[in-house]
Amino acid sequence: MCLLDNREVRRGWQPLKDAVAGLFTKHGAKILSSRRWDERRLAYPIRGQHRGTYLLVYFSADTQALTGLRRDLQFNEALLRSLLVECAEVPKEAYEPEAAFDVNAIPSDDAPAAPAPAPAPVAEAGTQATPTEARP
């Protein structure tokens, strides 16, 4: 899984996806599936970015190639983070065509939140709270 810099994604999704896939093939990996997973708000800023786009890549490679692949992924400026894990079987959904998306669309989790309701009055210690009078 690769976490991509959204500035690079907005410059061009397909060239960026092909460049990342090229890193895998450079080290002798055979790409089984490569697709956009999602764009998400990050838990903390990475290189000044608050959002990132995930690219999920299923590949097969010799374990000797993984060290060089990790190094190239680490030094790629378009990647914020990467994670390589072993997967016993590629899910069927990985082979489905990638859905089209608008890289400039504002995601729903960036929509402004509704204002929070005002807190209820709190009585001081040693006094009783008086109910508020109904207003006409």
N, CA, C and O atoms as a MOPAC input file, in Angstrom:
PM7 MOZYME 1SCF
protein

 N      0.85500 1    -1.15800 1     0.00000 1
 C      0.00000 1     0.00000 1     0.00000 1
 C      0.90200 1     1.22100 1     0.00000 1
 O      1.88100 1     1.28800 1     0.74400 1
 N      0.56400 1     2.17900 1    -0.83700 1
 C      1.33100 1     3.41200 1    -0.94400 1
 C      0.41000 1     4.58900 1    -0.63300 1
 O     -0.69900 1     4.67700 1    -1.15900 1
 N      0.87600 1     5.48300 1     0.21800 1
 C      0.15900 1     6.71300 1     0.52000 1
 C      0.79300 1     7.80900 1    -0.32100 1
 O      1.96100 1     8.15000 1    -0.13300 1
 N      0.01300 1     8.36200 1    -1.25400 1
 C      0.53100 1     9.33000 1    -2.21200 1
 C      0.22500 1    10.75800 1    -1.79600 1
 O     -0.80700 1    11.03500 1    -1.18500 1
 N      1.12000 1    11.64200 1    -2.13000 1
 C      0.97100 1    13.07600 1    -1.88500 1
 C     -0.14500 1    13.59700 1    -2.78900 1
 O     -0.08400 1    13.42300 1    -4.00600 1
 N     -1.16300 1    14.23600 1    -2.20700 1
 C     -2.29900 1    14.71700 1    -3.00000 1
 C     -1.90900 1    15.79700 1    -4.00300 1
 O     -2.57300 1    15.94000 1    -5.03000 1
 N     -0.85300 1    16.56000 1    -3.73700 1
 C     -0.40200 1    17.55500 1    -4.72800 1
 C      0.01600 1    16.85200 1    -6.01000 1
 O     -0.26400 1    17.33100 1    -7.10900 1
 N      0.68900 1    15.70800 1    -5.86600 1
 C      1.11700 1    14.94000 1    -7.03800 1
 C     -0.07300 1    14.26700 1    -7.71500 1
 O     -0.11000 1    14.17300 1    -8.94200 1
 N     -1.03600 1    13.80200 1    -6.94000 1
 C     -2.22900 1    13.15900 1    -7.50000 1
 C     -2.99400 1    14.16000 1    -8.35800 1
 O     -3.48200 1    13.80500 1    -9.43100 1
 N     -3.10600 1    15.40700 1    -7.90000 1
 C     -3.84000 1    16.42200 1    -8.64600 1
 C     -3.11700 1    16.82700 1    -9.93300 1
 O     -3.75400 1    17.30000 1   -10.87400 1
 N     -1.81500 1    16.64900 1    -9.98300 1
 C     -1.06600 1    16.94600 1   -11.22000 1
 C     -1.33500 1    15.91400 1   -12.29900 1
 O     -1.21900 1    16.20900 1   -13.48900 1
 N     -1.69500 1    14.70500 1   -11.88900 1
 C     -2.00000 1    13.66400 1   -12.87000 1
 C     -2.00500 1    12.30000 1   -12.21600 1
 O     -0.96800 1    11.81000 1   -11.76800 1
 N     -3.17000 1    11.69300 1   -12.16400 1
 C     -3.30100 1    10.40800 1   -11.50500 1
 C     -2.61400 1     9.29500 1   -12.27500 1
 O     -1.80800 1     8.56200 1   -11.70300 1
 N     -2.91300 1     9.15100 1   -13.55800 1
 C     -2.39000 1     8.01500 1   -14.31600 1
 C     -0.86500 1     8.04600 1   -14.42900 1
 O     -0.23600 1     7.00400 1   -14.24400 1
 N     -0.23600 1     9.19600 1   -14.72600 1
 C      1.23700 1     9.19400 1   -14.75900 1
 C      1.86200 1     8.84200 1   -13.40800 1
 O      2.89100 1     8.16800 1   -13.35300 1
 N      1.24000 1     9.29700 1   -12.32600 1
 C      1.75900 1     8.98400 1   -10.99600 1
 C      1.60700 1     7.49700 1   -10.69200 1
 O      2.52300 1     6.86500 1   -10.16700 1
 N      0.44700 1     6.95000 1   -11.02600 1
 C      0.20600 1     5.52600 1   -10.81000 1
 C      1.19600 1     4.69100 1   -11.61900 1
 O      1.71900 1     3.69300 1   -11.12300 1
 N      1.45300 1     5.09900 1   -12.86500 1
 C      2.40600 1     4.37800 1   -13.70300 1
 C      3.83500 1     4.49300 1   -13.16600 1
 O      4.61000 1     3.54100 1   -13.25300 1
 N      4.18200 1     5.65700 1   -12.61300 1
 C      5.52300 1     5.84700 1   -12.05400 1
 C      5.74100 1     4.95400 1   -10.83000 1
 O      6.81100 1     4.36800 1   -10.66300 1
 N      4.72300 1     4.85500 1    -9.98200 1
 C      4.83900 1     3.99600 1    -8.80100 1
 C      4.90000 1     2.53400 1    -9.23100 1
 O      5.68800 1     1.76200 1    -8.68500 1
 N      4.08100 1     2.14900 1   -10.19600 1
 C      4.12100 1     0.77600 1   -10.70800 1
 C      5.48100 1     0.48700 1   -11.32600 1
 O      5.96600 1    -0.64200 1   -11.25400 1
 N      6.09700 1     1.49000 1   -11.92800 1
 C      7.42000 1     1.32800 1   -12.51200 1
 C      8.47600 1     1.00700 1   -11.46800 1
 O      9.43700 1     0.29500 1   -11.75800 1
 N      8.30800 1     1.52300 1   -10.25500 1
 C      9.24500 1     1.18500 1    -9.18200 1
 C      9.19100 1    -0.30700 1    -8.86400 1
 O     10.21800 1    -0.93200 1    -8.60200 1
 N      8.00000 1    -0.86200 1    -8.88900 1
 C      7.85100 1    -2.29000 1    -8.60900 1
 C      8.45700 1    -3.12700 1    -9.72700 1
 O      9.20100 1    -4.07200 1    -9.46400 1
 N      8.14200 1    -2.78600 1   -10.97100 1
 C      8.65800 1    -3.57300 1   -12.09900 1
 C     10.17100 1    -3.41000 1   -12.25400 1
 O     10.84000 1    -4.31300 1   -12.75600 1
 N     10.71000 1    -2.27800 1   -11.83200 1
 C     12.16000 1    -2.05100 1   -11.87300 1
 C     12.90100 1    -3.10800 1   -11.06000 1
 O     14.01900 1    -3.49400 1   -11.40200 1
 N     12.27600 1    -3.56700 1    -9.99200 1
 C     12.89500 1    -4.55500 1    -9.11000 1
 C     12.42200 1    -5.96900 1    -9.41500 1
 O     12.58300 1    -6.86800 1    -8.59000 1
 N     11.84400 1    -6.17300 1   -10.58400 1
 C     11.46700 1    -7.51100 1   -11.02900 1
 C     10.13700 1    -8.00800 1   -10.51200 1
 O      9.84400 1    -9.19700 1   -10.63400 1
 N      9.33000 1    -7.14800 1    -9.94500 1
 C      8.02200 1    -7.56700 1    -9.43400 1
 C      7.02000 1    -7.64300 1   -10.57800 1
 O      7.06800 1    -6.85500 1   -11.52200 1
 N      6.13100 1    -8.58600 1   -10.47400 1
 C      5.03000 1    -8.70100 1   -11.43100 1
 C      3.79200 1    -8.12200 1   -10.75400 1
 O      3.34800 1    -8.63200 1    -9.72600 1
 N      3.23500 1    -7.05300 1   -11.33100 1
 C      2.06300 1    -6.40800 1   -10.74000 1
 C      0.81200 1    -7.19100 1   -11.12000 1
 O      0.52300 1    -7.39900 1   -12.29900 1
 N      0.07800 1    -7.62000 1   -10.09900 1
 C     -1.16600 1    -8.35600 1   -10.30400 1
 C     -2.35300 1    -7.40300 1   -10.36200 1
 O     -3.27900 1    -7.61100 1   -11.14700 1
 N     -2.33300 1    -6.37000 1    -9.54200 1
 C     -3.39700 1    -5.37400 1    -9.51600 1
 C     -2.83700 1    -4.09000 1    -8.91800 1
 O     -2.04500 1    -4.11900 1    -7.97600 1
 N     -3.26100 1    -2.96900 1    -9.48200 1
 C     -2.84500 1    -1.66500 1    -8.98000 1
 C     -4.03300 1    -0.73300 1    -9.14000 1
 O     -4.46900 1    -0.45800 1   -10.25700 1
 N     -4.55400 1    -0.24700 1    -8.02100 1
 C     -5.75000 1     0.58300 1    -8.09400 1
 C     -5.82400 1     1.57200 1    -6.94100 1
 O     -5.24000 1     1.36900 1    -5.87600 1
 N     -6.55300 1     2.63800 1    -7.18700 1
 C     -6.78500 1     3.64600 1    -6.15900 1
 C     -7.71100 1     3.04400 1    -5.11200 1
 O     -8.74500 1     2.46300 1    -5.44100 1
 N     -7.32900 1     3.18900 1    -3.85400 1
 C     -8.17900 1     2.67100 1    -2.79800 1
 C     -9.07700 1     3.78200 1    -2.27500 1
 O    -10.29900 1     3.63900 1    -2.30800 1
 N     -8.51000 1     4.88400 1    -1.79200 1
 C     -9.33400 1     5.96000 1    -1.26400 1
 C     -8.47100 1     7.18100 1    -0.98800 1
 O     -7.24700 1     7.09100 1    -0.89500 1
 N     -9.13400 1     8.32100 1    -0.85900 1
 C     -8.47700 1     9.54100 1    -0.39600 1
 C     -8.99200 1     9.79000 1     1.00600 1
 O    -10.20000 1     9.77300 1     1.24100 1
 N     -8.08300 1    10.01900 1     1.93800 1
 C     -8.48100 1    10.16900 1     3.33300 1
 C     -7.75700 1    11.32200 1     4.00100 1
 O     -6.67400 1    11.73500 1     3.58600 1
 N     -8.38400 1    11.82400 1     5.04000 1
 C     -7.74000 1    12.79300 1     5.92300 1
 C     -6.74700 1    12.00800 1     6.77700 1
 O     -7.07000 1    10.92600 1     7.26700 1
 N     -5.54900 1    12.54300 1     6.95500 1
 C     -4.51600 1    11.86900 1     7.72500 1
 C     -4.67500 1    12.17800 1     9.21400 1
 O     -5.16600 1    13.24700 1     9.57600 1
 N     -4.27600 1    11.27500 1    10.05100 1
 C     -4.37300 1    11.46400 1    11.49200 1
 C     -3.44000 1    12.58100 1    11.96500 1
 O     -3.71500 1    13.24700 1    12.96300 1
 N     -2.35500 1    12.77700 1    11.25200 1
 C     -1.40400 1    13.83500 1    11.56300 1
 C     -0.75300 1    14.27300 1    10.24900 1
 O     -0.66900 1    13.47800 1     9.31200 1
 N     -0.29500 1    15.51100 1    10.16500 1
 C      0.31200 1    15.98100 1     8.91100 1
 C      1.60800 1    15.23000 1     8.59800 1
 O      2.42200 1    14.96800 1     9.48500 1
 N      1.77800 1    14.89600 1     7.33900 1
 C      3.01400 1    14.28200 1     6.85500 1
 C      3.53700 1    15.19300 1     5.74800 1
 O      2.86900 1    15.40200 1     4.73600 1
 N      4.73000 1    15.72700 1     5.94800 1
 C      5.32900 1    16.68400 1     4.99700 1
 C      4.36800 1    17.82400 1     4.67200 1
 O      4.30700 1    18.27900 1     3.53000 1
 N      3.62600 1    18.28300 1     5.66500 1
 C      2.70800 1    19.40600 1     5.49200 1
 C      1.38300 1    19.03700 1     4.85300 1
 O      0.55000 1    19.91500 1     4.62500 1
 N      1.16300 1    17.77000 1     4.56000 1
 C     -0.07700 1    17.32300 1     3.93400 1
 C     -1.04400 1    16.80900 1     4.99200 1
 O     -0.65200 1    16.08700 1     5.90900 1
 N     -2.31800 1    17.18900 1     4.85500 1
 C     -3.35400 1    16.72800 1     5.77700 1
 C     -4.23300 1    15.65500 1     5.13500 1
 O     -5.05200 1    15.04100 1     5.82000 1
 N     -4.07500 1    15.42400 1     3.83400 1
 C     -4.84300 1    14.41300 1     3.10100 1
 C     -3.88100 1    13.58900 1     2.26300 1
 O     -2.80700 1    14.05400 1     1.88000 1
 N     -4.28300 1    12.36900 1     1.98700 1
 C     -3.47200 1    11.50400 1     1.14600 1
 C     -4.35200 1    10.55000 1     0.35800 1
 O     -5.47200 1    10.24500 1     0.76800 1
 N     -3.84800 1    10.08400 1    -0.76100 1
 C     -4.56300 1     9.12400 1    -1.59300 1
 C     -3.82000 1     7.80200 1    -1.52300 1
 O     -2.60600 1     7.75100 1    -1.72200 1
 N     -4.54700 1     6.74300 1    -1.24200 1
 C     -3.95200 1     5.42300 1    -1.11200 1
 C     -3.98400 1     4.69100 1    -2.44800 1
 O     -5.00400 1     4.66800 1    -3.13600 1
 N     -2.85400 1     4.09600 1    -2.80000 1
 C     -2.74200 1     3.23200 1    -3.97400 1
 C     -2.45500 1     1.83200 1    -3.45900 1
 O     -1.44500 1     1.59600 1    -2.79700 1
 N     -3.34800 1     0.91200 1    -3.76600 1
 C     -3.20900 1    -0.46600 1    -3.31700 1
 C     -2.64000 1    -1.28800 1    -4.46200 1
 O     -3.25500 1    -1.38200 1    -5.52500 1
 N     -1.47800 1    -1.88000 1    -4.25500 1
 C     -0.78400 1    -2.64000 1    -5.30000 1
 C     -0.59900 1    -4.07200 1    -4.81000 1
 O     -0.01100 1    -4.31000 1    -3.75500 1
 N     -1.10500 1    -5.01100 1    -5.58300 1
 C     -0.83900 1    -6.42600 1    -5.33000 1
 C      0.21800 1    -6.84400 1    -6.33900 1
 O      0.06900 1    -6.60400 1    -7.53700 1
 N      1.29400 1    -7.47200 1    -5.85300 1
 C      2.37700 1    -7.86600 1    -6.74700 1
 C      3.01500 1    -9.15000 1    -6.24000 1
 O      2.84600 1    -9.53300 1    -5.08300 1
 N      3.74300 1    -9.79800 1    -7.11900 1
 C      4.54700 1   -10.95000 1    -6.70700 1
 C      5.99000 1   -10.62500 1    -7.06700 1
 O      6.27900 1   -10.10100 1    -8.14300 1
 N      6.88600 1   -10.94900 1    -6.14400 1
 C      8.30500 1   -10.64700 1    -6.34800 1
 C      9.14800 1   -11.58700 1    -5.51400 1
 O      8.67900 1   -12.19700 1    -4.55300 1
 N     10.38300 1   -11.68400 1    -5.90300 1
 C     11.35800 1   -12.43800 1    -5.14800 1
 C     11.66100 1   -11.67200 1    -3.86100 1
 O     11.75900 1   -10.44500 1    -3.88700 1
 N     11.80700 1   -12.36300 1    -2.75600 1
 C     12.06100 1   -11.67500 1    -1.49400 1
 C     13.38000 1   -10.91600 1    -1.49800 1
 O     13.53800 1    -9.97200 1    -0.72300 1
 N     14.31800 1   -11.29300 1    -2.33400 1
 C     15.60200 1   -10.58800 1    -2.41700 1
 C     15.42900 1    -9.18100 1    -2.99200 1
 O     16.25800 1    -8.30600 1    -2.74300 1
 N     14.36300 1    -8.95900 1    -3.75600 1
 C     14.12800 1    -7.65500 1    -4.38000 1
 C     13.45000 1    -6.66400 1    -3.44200 1
 O     13.40700 1    -5.47000 1    -3.73700 1
 N     12.92600 1    -7.13300 1    -2.32600 1
 C     12.14800 1    -6.26500 1    -1.44600 1
 C     12.98100 1    -5.16700 1    -0.78600 1
 O     12.47500 1    -4.06800 1    -0.55900 1
 N     14.22800 1    -5.44000 1    -0.47900 1
 C     15.07600 1    -4.43100 1     0.15700 1
 C     15.26900 1    -3.23600 1    -0.76500 1
 O     15.12000 1    -2.09100 1    -0.33800 1
 N     15.59700 1    -3.49300 1    -2.01500 1
 C     15.76700 1    -2.41100 1    -2.98000 1
 C     14.46400 1    -1.69000 1    -3.26400 1
 O     14.44600 1    -0.47100 1    -3.43600 1
 N     13.37900 1    -2.43700 1    -3.31200 1
 C     12.06100 1    -1.84300 1    -3.54200 1
 C     11.68600 1    -0.91800 1    -2.39200 1
 O     11.22000 1     0.19700 1    -2.62600 1
 N     11.88200 1    -1.36000 1    -1.16200 1
 C     11.59100 1    -0.51200 1     0.00400 1
 C     12.42100 1     0.77400 1    -0.03300 1
 O     11.91900 1     1.85400 1     0.28000 1
 N     13.66800 1     0.65200 1    -0.41100 1
 C     14.53900 1     1.82700 1    -0.47800 1
 C     14.02800 1     2.81500 1    -1.51900 1
 O     13.96300 1     4.01400 1    -1.24800 1
 N     13.66600 1     2.33500 1    -2.69600 1
 C     13.16100 1     3.22900 1    -3.73800 1
 C     11.83100 1     3.86400 1    -3.34800 1
 O     11.59000 1     5.03200 1    -3.65300 1
 N     10.97200 1     3.11100 1    -2.67900 1
 C      9.69800 1     3.67200 1    -2.22000 1
 C      9.93900 1     4.76100 1    -1.17400 1
 O      9.25500 1     5.78500 1    -1.16300 1
 N     10.90800 1     4.53200 1    -0.30500 1
 C     11.20800 1     5.49500 1     0.75500 1
 C     11.72900 1     6.81400 1     0.19700 1
 O     11.42600 1     7.87500 1     0.74200 1
 N     12.50900 1     6.76200 1    -0.88000 1
 C     13.12000 1     7.96900 1    -1.42800 1
 C     12.30100 1     8.63200 1    -2.52800 1
 O     12.72900 1     9.64300 1    -3.08500 1
 N     11.13800 1     8.08600 1    -2.85200 1
 C     10.28300 1     8.69100 1    -3.87000 1
 C      9.54300 1     9.87600 1    -3.25000 1
 O      8.86200 1     9.71900 1    -2.23700 1
 N      9.67300 1    11.05300 1    -3.85000 1
 C      9.07900 1    12.27700 1    -3.30600 1
 C      7.55000 1    12.27300 1    -3.35700 1
 O      6.91600 1    12.95700 1    -2.55300 1
 N      6.94600 1    11.53100 1    -4.27000 1
 C      5.48700 1    11.51700 1    -4.40000 1
 C      4.82800 1    10.62600 1    -3.35600 1
 O      3.62300 1    10.73600 1    -3.12900 1
 N      5.59000 1     9.74900 1    -2.71700 1
 C      5.05100 1     8.84400 1    -1.70300 1
 C      5.28700 1     9.41800 1    -0.32100 1
 O      6.40900 1     9.78300 1     0.03100 1
 N      4.21900 1     9.49500 1     0.46100 1
 C      4.34100 1     9.93300 1     1.84400 1
 C      4.72900 1     8.76000 1     2.74500 1
 O      5.56800 1     8.90500 1     3.63300 1
 N      4.12400 1     7.61700 1     2.51700 1
 C      4.41700 1     6.40500 1     3.27100 1
 C      4.16000 1     5.19800 1     2.37100 1
 O      3.44500 1     5.29900 1     1.37400 1
 N      4.74600 1     4.06100 1     2.72800 1
 C      4.45100 1     2.81400 1     2.03400 1
 C      4.51700 1     1.67400 1     3.04300 1
 O      5.19600 1     1.76400 1     4.06600 1
 N      3.80600 1     0.61700 1     2.73600 1
 C      3.76000 1    -0.54800 1     3.59600 1
 C      3.69900 1    -1.78100 1     2.71400 1
 O      2.82400 1    -1.89700 1     1.85600 1
 N      4.63400 1    -2.70500 1     2.92800 1
 C      4.65200 1    -3.96200 1     2.19400 1
 C      4.32500 1    -5.08100 1     3.16300 1
 O      5.00300 1    -5.24900 1     4.17600 1
 N      3.29100 1    -5.84600 1     2.85800 1
 C      2.91200 1    -6.99900 1     3.68000 1
 C      2.64100 1    -8.18000 1     2.77100 1
 O      2.30200 1    -8.01300 1     1.60000 1
 N      2.79400 1    -9.37100 1     3.32000 1
 C      2.53300 1   -10.57700 1     2.55700 1
 C      1.03200 1   -10.84200 1     2.51900 1
 O      0.33500 1   -10.68600 1     3.52100 1
 N      0.55100 1   -11.24100 1     1.35700 1
 C     -0.86700 1   -11.54300 1     1.16800 1
 C     -0.95200 1   -12.93200 1     0.53000 1
 O     -0.40000 1   -13.15700 1    -0.54700 1
 N     -1.63100 1   -13.84300 1     1.18200 1
 C     -1.71000 1   -15.21300 1     0.68600 1
 C     -2.49600 1   -15.30600 1    -0.61800 1
 O     -2.14300 1   -16.07700 1    -1.51000 1
 N     -3.55000 1   -14.52700 1    -0.72200 1
 C     -4.40200 1   -14.59400 1    -1.91500 1
 C     -4.92700 1   -13.19600 1    -2.23200 1
 O     -5.32500 1   -12.44700 1    -1.34000 1
 N     -4.91700 1   -12.86400 1    -3.51500 1
 C     -5.41400 1   -11.56000 1    -3.95800 1
 C     -6.94100 1   -11.63000 1    -4.01900 1
 O     -7.48500 1   -12.52600 1    -4.66500 1
 N     -7.64900 1   -10.69400 1    -3.35200 1
 C     -9.11100 1   -10.71700 1    -3.40100 1
 C     -9.63800 1   -10.44300 1    -4.81600 1
 O     -8.99500 1    -9.76000 1    -5.61300 1
 N    -10.81600 1   -10.98800 1    -5.10300 1
 C    -11.41700 1   -10.80700 1    -6.43300 1
 C    -11.66000 1    -9.34000 1    -6.75700 1
 O    -11.55600 1    -8.93600 1    -7.91500 1
 N    -11.98700 1    -8.52700 1    -5.73100 1
 C    -12.26900 1    -7.10800 1    -5.96400 1
 C    -11.06300 1    -6.36700 1    -6.52000 1
 O    -11.21800 1    -5.32700 1    -7.16100 1
 N     -9.87700 1    -6.88200 1    -6.28500 1
 C     -8.66300 1    -6.21500 1    -6.75700 1
 C     -8.57300 1    -6.23700 1    -8.27800 1
 O     -7.89000 1    -5.40000 1    -8.86800 1
 N     -9.24900 1    -7.17400 1    -8.91200 1
 C     -9.19300 1    -7.29300 1   -10.36000 1
 C    -10.31000 1    -6.53800 1   -11.07100 1
 O    -10.32600 1    -6.46300 1   -12.30000 1
 N    -11.24100 1    -5.98000 1   -10.30600 1
 C    -12.32200 1    -5.21100 1   -10.92600 1
 C    -11.76500 1    -3.90200 1   -11.47000 1
 O    -10.77800 1    -3.38700 1   -10.94600 1
 N    -12.39000 1    -3.35400 1   -12.52300 1
 C    -11.90500 1    -2.08500 1   -13.07500 1
 C    -11.97900 1    -0.97600 1   -12.03400 1
 O    -12.88600 1    -0.92700 1   -11.20400 1
 N    -11.00700 1    -0.10300 1   -12.10900 1
 C    -10.95000 1     1.01300 1   -11.17400 1
 C    -12.03700 1     2.02000 1   -11.50600 1
 O    -12.21800 1     2.38600 1   -12.66800 1
 N    -12.76100 1     2.46800 1   -10.48700 1
 C    -13.82400 1     3.45100 1   -10.68600 1
 C    -13.20800 1     4.81000 1   -11.00000 1
 O    -12.16000 1     5.16800 1   -10.46200 1
 N    -13.86200 1     5.54900 1   -11.86400 1
 C    -13.40100 1     6.90200 1   -12.18300 1
 C    -13.64600 1     7.80600 1   -10.98000 1
 O    -14.59100 1     7.59800 1   -10.21900 1
 N    -12.80000 1     8.79700 1   -10.81600 1
 C    -12.96600 1     9.73700 1    -9.71300 1
 C    -12.43600 1    11.09100 1   -10.13500 1
 O    -11.59800 1    11.19700 1   -11.03000 1
 N    -12.94000 1    12.12900 1    -9.47400 1
 C    -12.51300 1    13.49500 1    -9.73700 1
 C    -11.49400 1    13.86800 1    -8.66600 1
 O    -11.83500 1    13.95800 1    -7.48700 1
 N    -10.23900 1    14.08500 1    -9.07400 1
 C     -9.19100 1    14.38100 1    -8.09500 1
 C     -9.38600 1    15.74100 1    -7.44200 1
 O     -8.79900 1    16.00000 1    -6.39200 1
 N    -10.19200 1    16.61500 1    -8.03100 1
 C    -10.40800 1    17.94600 1    -7.47500 1
 C    -11.69400 1    18.06000 1    -6.66600 1
 O    -11.98700 1    19.12900 1    -6.12900 1
 N    -12.46800 1    16.97800 1    -6.56700 1
 C    -13.71300 1    17.01300 1    -5.79600 1
 C    -13.39400 1    17.10200 1    -4.30400 1
 O    -12.39900 1    16.54500 1    -3.84000 1
 N    -14.24200 1    17.80200 1    -3.56500 1
 C    -14.05400 1    17.93600 1    -2.12000 1
 C    -14.69100 1    16.71800 1    -1.44900 1
 O    -15.89700 1    16.50700 1    -1.57900 1
 N    -13.90200 1    15.91600 1    -0.73800 1
 C    -14.45000 1    14.73300 1    -0.07500 1
 C    -15.44100 1    15.10600 1     1.01900 1
 O    -15.39400 1    16.20900 1     1.56300 1
 N    -16.33700 1    14.18200 1     1.33600 1
 C    -17.39100 1    14.45000 1     2.31400 1
 C    -16.83200 1    14.70600 1     3.71500 1
 O    -17.45200 1    15.43000 1     4.49300 1
 N    -15.69500 1    14.14000 1     4.04800 1
 C    -15.15700 1    14.37600 1     5.39000 1
 C    -14.49900 1    15.74000 1     5.53300 1
 O    -14.04600 1    16.09100 1     6.62200 1
 N    -14.43600 1    16.52100 1     4.44900 1
 C    -13.92900 1    17.88700 1     4.51900 1
 C    -15.05400 1    18.91300 1     4.56200 1
 O    -14.79300 1    20.11300 1     4.64600 1
 N    -16.30100 1    18.45500 1     4.50600 1
 C    -17.43000 1    19.38700 1     4.55100 1
 C    -17.47100 1    20.04500 1     5.92400 1
 O    -17.14700 1    19.40500 1     6.92400 1
 N    -17.86900 1    21.32100 1     5.98400 1
 C    -17.93600 1    21.98200 1     7.29100 1
 C    -18.92100 1    21.27400 1     8.21500 1
 O    -19.99400 1    20.84500 1     7.78900 1
 N    -18.54600 1    21.15900 1     9.46600 1
 C    -19.39400 1    20.48100 1    10.45100 1
 C    -20.47200 1    21.42900 1    10.95600 1
 O    -20.28500 1    22.64600 1    10.97100 1
 N    -21.59900 1    20.86400 1    11.36800 1
 C    -22.68500 1    21.66700 1    11.93700 1
 C    -22.22100 1    22.20600 1    13.28700 1
 O    -21.47400 1    21.53100 1    13.99700 1
 N    -22.65800 1    23.42200 1    13.65100 1
 C    -22.22300 1    23.96600 1    14.94600 1
 C    -22.74100 1    23.11700 1    16.09600 1
 O    -23.84700 1    22.57800 1    16.03600 1
 N    -21.94300 1    23.00400 1    17.13000 1
 C    -22.31900 1    22.20700 1    18.30200 1
 C    -23.34200 1    22.96500 1    19.12900 1
 O    -23.29100 1    24.19300 1    19.19400 1
 N    -24.27700 1    22.25500 1    19.76700 1
 C    -25.26700 1    22.95200 1    20.61500 1
 C    -24.57300 1    23.57100 1    21.81900 1
 O    -23.52400 1    23.10400 1    22.26300 1
 N    -25.18700 1    24.64000 1    22.34200 1
 C    -24.64100 1    25.33600 1    23.50400 1
 C    -24.71900 1    24.42400 1    24.72000 1
 O    -25.69800 1    23.69300 1    24.87700 1
 N    -23.70300 1    24.45300 1    25.58800 1
 C    -23.73200 1    23.58300 1    26.76300 1
 C    -24.79400 1    24.04000 1    27.75500 1
 O    -25.12400 1    25.22400 1    27.82200 1
 N    -25.32800 1    23.08800 1    28.52700 1
 C    -26.34800 1    23.38300 1    29.54100 1
 C    -25.69000 1    24.10900 1    30.70800 1
 O    -24.51600 1    23.87600 1    30.99500 1
 N    -26.45300 1    25.01300 1    31.40400 1
 C    -25.86200 1    25.71600 1    32.55100 1
 C    -25.52300 1    24.74000 1    33.66900 1
 O    -26.23300 1    23.76100 1    33.89700 1
 N    -24.42900 1    25.02700 1    34.35700 1
 C    -23.95700 1    24.16800 1    35.43100 1
 C    -24.05600 1    24.94500 1    36.73200 1
 O    -23.64900 1    26.10400 1    36.80800 1
 N    -24.60300 1    24.29500 1    37.76100 1
 C    -24.74300 1    24.95000 1    39.07600 1
 C    -23.41300 1    24.92500 1    39.80500 1
 O    -22.65200 1    23.96500 1    39.69200 1
 N    -23.13600 1    25.97700 1    40.54800 1
 C    -21.90700 1    26.03500 1    41.33100 1
 C    -22.05300 1    25.11600 1    42.53000 1
 O    -23.16700 1    24.75600 1    42.91000 1
 N    -20.94600 1    24.74000 1    43.11800 1
 C    -20.96100 1    23.85800 1    44.28100 1
 C    -21.66000 1    24.55000 1    45.44100 1
 O    -21.38900 1    25.72000 1    45.71500 1
 N    -22.55600 1    23.84500 1    46.12600 1
 C    -23.24300 1    24.38100 1    47.28600 1
 C    -24.50800 1    25.15000 1    46.93800 1
 O    -25.18600 1    25.61800 1    47.85300 1
 N    -24.85800 1    25.30400 1    45.68300 1
 C    -26.08800 1    26.00300 1    45.30900 1
 C    -26.94700 1    25.07400 1    44.49600 1
 O    -26.48000 1    24.05200 1    43.99300 1
 N    -28.19700 1    25.43200 1    44.37000 1
 C    -29.10400 1    24.64100 1    43.55700 1
 C    -29.30800 1    25.35600 1    42.23400 1
 O    -29.36500 1    26.58400 1    42.17300 1
 N    -29.41300 1    24.58100 1    41.20100 1
 C    -29.70900 1    25.16300 1    39.89200 1
 C    -31.18000 1    25.48300 1    39.81400 1
 O    -32.01200 1    24.66200 1    40.20000 1
 N    -31.51700 1    26.65100 1    39.32400 1
 C    -32.92500 1    27.03000 1    39.18600 1
 C    -33.34200 1    26.80600 1    37.75800 1
 O    -32.60100 1    27.11800 1    36.82600 1
 N    -34.52800 1    26.26600 1    37.58500 1
 C    -34.98600 1    26.04700 1    36.21600 1
 C    -35.19900 1    27.37600 1    35.50400 1
 O    -35.58500 1    28.36500 1    36.12600 1
 N    -34.94900 1    27.39600 1    34.21900 1
 C    -35.15600 1    28.61400 1    33.45100 1
 C    -36.63400 1    28.76400 1    33.16000 1
 O    -37.34700 1    27.77900 1    32.96800 1
 N    -37.08200 1    29.98700 1    33.13000 1
 C    -38.49100 1    30.27400 1    32.86300 1
 C    -38.75400 1    30.16000 1    31.37900 1
 O    -37.91000 1    30.50200 1    30.55000 1
 N    -39.91500 1    29.68400 1    31.06500 1
 C    -40.31300 1    29.58700 1    29.66200 1
 C    -40.59100 1    30.97200 1    29.13500 1
 O    -41.24400 1    31.76800 1    29.80900 1
 N    -40.12200 1    31.27300 1    27.97200 1
 C    -40.34400 1    32.59200 1    27.38700 1
 C    -41.42300 1    32.49200 1    26.33400 1
 O    -41.52000 1    31.49600 1    25.61800 1
 N    -42.25400 1    33.55600 1    26.24300 1
 C    -43.35900 1    33.48200 1    25.26400 1
 C    -42.85800 1    33.56700 1    23.85300 1
 O    -43.65200 1    33.52100 1    22.91300 1

